[in-house]
Amino acid sequence: VTPNQIERLYSRFTSLDKNDCGTLSREDFLRIPELAINPLSERIVHSFFAESHDDRVNFLQFMRVLSHFRPIRKNRE
C-alpha cells in the first residue's frame, strides 16, 4: 500500500465517520448507497467487524479489510 493510497483510504474513512469519533459502526457502512443496495451488503459489512470486539472499526482495521480487495500486482521482468 502506497502513502497515496493510505491518504485516500483515510479520507474515505473520515468521510464515513459522521460522528467524528475515529471509528465506524455498521450504520456508517450502510449509509453508502452502493453498499446499501448490494445483495451481499451484510456479508461485506460483516467482514469489517469479524475481528472487532465492540461493533466499532478503527482506521487500521478498515485498512486491513480493504487490503484484501486490492488488485494483485504482477511482477514485470
SULTASUL-V843949 format. One record per run of one state. SS is the DSSP state (2 for helix, 1 for strand, 0 for the rest). FROM is the first residue (numbers start at 1). TO is the last residue. Records with the same first field share a line. If there is no record, write none. Layout:
SS=FROM-TO / FROM-TO
//
This chain:
0=1-2 / 17-23 / 25-25 / 31-32 / 37-40 / 50-56 / 58-58 / 68-77
2=3-16 / 26-30 / 33-36 / 41-49 / 59-67
1=24-24 / 57-57
//
